[in-house]
């Protein structure tokens, strides 16, 4: 039945009319109350856009180092700075502030908050130094440094892991054999 066009009702009607199938019991009630036909999509999925997306993009243009922060943190409750910035701009615009001024105010607030966080951590380090203890880890690290900290063990692992060293040795031998094959044993 896949070669026929239409839904189940149409296909069954055609089969009954062509005497290819006997009329099922459900056909007459279904003809009286046919199922709802949903409109088909044109195959193009429209992108979802939120009102704050414009301001999130402007924030990332101004502060490209923030691009590396995870926009959706499943294990955290605080939103990323870009979303806070965009929300603040929309809030200011609703209050009647012009867009340029709203962007400037939101940017000033972001920079002030970032500066206060840095100063608070600097003070924590000073207190730890005075007490003679190890300073706490930075609660506000840059996203790039967080990514590098996650990758660091894997980078170091390539120098000491015997399995990786074996693979590297095989690759060098294959490359040398390939070079000998290309140049006929001369120059290598």
N, C-alpha and C positions, 0 to 999 in steps of 0.2 A: 504494500500500500504506500510505500515511500515515494513512488513515482507520481502519485496523484497529488494535486494541489488541494489545499483547504484543510479544515479541521476535521475532527472525528465525525461530526454530524454530516458534513458535506461528503466525505469519503464513503460513509456507510450508505447515504442516500444514493450515490452513484452506483455502488455495488448492487443494491437492491433493485434499482431501476434497470440495470444491465443484466439482471437475473443471475448474477455471479454469486449471490448470497441470499439466503432467506431473510425475511424481515425480522429483526430482533424485537423482543417485547418492549424494550426501552425506547425505541425509535419514535413512536407517536408522542409519548409524553415529552420527550426531549425536543421535538419539533414545536410543540405548543409553548414550551418555556426553554428556549435555547440558552446555553451558557453565555456568560459575559465574554465579549471579545475585547481583549486589551490592545491598545494601539502598539504597533511595532516601532522599535527605535530605528533610527537611520544608520546605526552602527557607530556613530561618533559619540564618544563619551565627553561630556562637557567638563572642563576642569572646575573644581570647587574653589571659589575665591571668597575670602572673608573681607570685611571692610578694612581690617587692620593690616592686610597683606602689603598694601602700598607702603605703609609706614615701617613695617618690618624690613622691607627691602631697602628703604632709605637708611634705616639704622645700620644694616649690614654694609651699605656703601660707605657710611661714615666711620664705622668701627669694624673693619674686616677681620680683626682678630677674634671677634665674637662669633664668627661663622662656625667655628669648630665646637662650640658648645652644643650639647645634645638638645635639640628643640623639644623633644618629647622624652621627659625623664619619667619612667614608670615607677622608679623607686623614690621619687622626691615629690614634695608638695609645693615647692616654690617654683613659679614659672621662670623661664629664661629672661634675661634682660631685654631682649628684642620684643617679647610679648608685653612686658611691663611698659616699655617705651611706647609701643603702638597704642596700648590701652590708655596711657596718659595723654597722648596726642588727641585721641578721639574724645576723651573726657573734656579736655580743654576746648576743643572745637564745639562740643555741645554747649559749653558755657558762653560761647560767642567770641572766642579768641580766634584771630586769623591764623591760617595754617602755618605761615612762616614763624610767627611768634610762638605758636604751640610747639612746633618742632624745636625751637631754640630753648624754650623752658624745659621740655622733656629731656633734651640733651644735657642741659645744665644740671638737672636733677640726677641724671644717670652718672655724669662725671663726678658730682659731689658724693654720691653714694659709693662709687668705686674708690674715691680718694679716702673716704672715712673708713672703709673696710681695710684698705692698705695701712692706714695709720693705726687702726686697732690691732692689726697683726704685728706691726712694728713694735707697738707698746708691749704686747704679749711676749715678744722675743726679748725685749729689754728686761722685763720682769723675770723671765726664765734665766737670763744671764746673771742678774743680780742674785738670784737664789742659788745659782750654780747648778741648775738642772738643764736637761736637754730641752730646747724649745719645741713647742707643739708643732705638728705639721700644719702647713699653711691651709686654713679653711677656705681660702679664696684663690686657689691656684689658677693659672691661665689654662685654658682648654688645651692648648698645644702642649704644655708641660705635662698635663694629665695623660694625653695620648702617648707622649714619649715615655712616661713612666710605665705605662702598660706594655709598651713595645720593648723596653730595655732588657728584660730577661730573655726575650727571644733573640735579640741582637747579640747578646753575650753568649747565648747558647750555641751559636754557629761556630764559635771558636773552641768550645770544649766538649760538645756532644760528639761521642765517637761515631754515632750513626751518620751525622751530618758531615763529619770529617771524611768518612768513607765515601759518601756520595760525591763530595768535592774532589776527592782523589780520583775516582772513576771518571768524572767529567774532565779532569785535566788529562788523564791518559787517553780518553776518546778524542779530545781536541788535538793532542800531540799526534795520534795516529792519523787523524784526518789531515793534519798539516803535512805529515810525511807522504800520505797518499796523493795529495794535491801537487806537491812540489817534487815528487819522485825521490824522496830521501835526501835531497840536497838542501843545504841551508838550515837544517833543523838540528 
